[in-house]
Structures are given as structure tokens and as C-alpha cells.
Amino acid sequence: MSRSPFARIPARGRRAIVGGIILGAVVAWGWVRHPDALENLHRTIAGLDAGLVVLALVVLPLVGVPVSVMHAVTGARFGLAVGFFLVAGSILVQLAMSRVLVRVAARWCSRRIESVRRRLPPAAHPTLALFVLLLPGAPFWAQNYTLAIAGVPRRIYYGYSLPFHVARSVIGVVFGGWSSHLTPLRCTVIALYAAGVIVACSLAFRRLRCRLRDQPPAEDGPTRCG
């Protein structure tokens, strides 16, 4: 008897989906009980200084602040169009800064991401990049530092990381931009997109992990520093 698609998703992915459903239910309950709270928060964010918001968007995710929160704040402050542009630009800057910080403070960065590095398989750079970006539970900053420390070439580092992070940022920016007037339809769109990203990443990670299980180390595997 074949398993359901949900059962094929890794345990971390299933927990993420369940957690997202619970979080969505809590947000929906709070929205029903206090319909003006989110709109008031949106107005507060819209009144923040634009320069400080952009600075926080670029800097804070590099030191561990959840990047989705900063993307939502950016969407609420600047709207969808400008918000997407700023978020995409910030991700490119953060990728570049991550490589610089790794060169400047390799040992410190290595210690910070040791829990992620221990889970990495021996693999060629393109495969390693996919593995890190799809790794369930790995935060934005740890993914970038890990790939930089592993010595992934620039074309793979930017070519894989940038579109992946931009695609995931859609959820936060859209939520922030729509937060002043959330409707059941908009909530459904956000939830479906988020669920689609989680399921796609989880299934892709499972297939990649199975493919790597019996694969010998590649000759162009990662180099570690620090």
C-alpha cells in the first residue's frame, strides 16, 4: 500500500506544516477577536523611518534575526512592489556580506553554524548548495555562512541561493503588504503559497538525501576553513 504524499515529507517538514497551520489558526483567531490590531500594527510600521527600516532589513538577518519578520516589515512599510525590490536587493547584499564576514571571522562563523555543518554530506558543490538551501530548520543566515565556509564557488553560491531566498521571501513581503486589509481570500493565497513552498522543499530534500545516501564523496567537494 503506497503512502500518502504527506507521509513522504520528512518529519521536520511535516512539523513545519503543522506548526504553520497552528500559527495560522492563532493569527486567524486573534484577527477575529481583535480585527483592528493588525491594521494598527501596519500603520505603526508604515510610520517608521524608511532609512532605518532598510538598514535593519540588511543588517539584522546577518546576526540571527528571522529574515521573514524583516520581509514582512518591509512589505508593510513600502508596499508590495517596492518591498519586493528592496528585499531582493537586500538578499543579494547579504549574500555578498556573508562571504566577506566568513573571510574576516572564519572561526567565529564556523562555530555559529557547527550544528548545520555536522549534518552535511560529502558532495559536489552544486549538490551541497541544494542540500543546505533545502535543509529543514536551517535559518537564512546559517545557510549563507555554511555555503561560504564550504568554499562554494560564486556562480553556484549566487546562482542557487539568490532565486531560492527570493522565492521564499514572497510570503513575508505579501503578508506585510496585505496586513492592513487581510481578507479570507488573501489569507488563503498566503497559506497555499507557504504550504506549497514547504512541501516542494521537503520533497526535494528527501529525494536529494536518498540520492546522496550511497554516493561516494565527490572530487570537487567542499573545502572547510576556520
Secondary structure, DSSP 4 states (H G I P E B T S, - for coil): -PPPHHHHS-HHHHHHHHHHHHHHHHHHHHHHH-TTHHHHHHHHHHTS-HHHHHHHHHHGGGGT--HHHHHHHHHHHHHHHHHHHHHHHHHHHHHHHHHHHHHHSHHHHHHHTHHHHTTPPS--HHHHHHHHHH-TT--HHHHHHHHHHTT--HHHHHHHHHHHHHHHHHHHHHHHHHTTS--HHHHHHHHHHHHHHHHHHHHHHHHHHHHHTTPPPPTT------
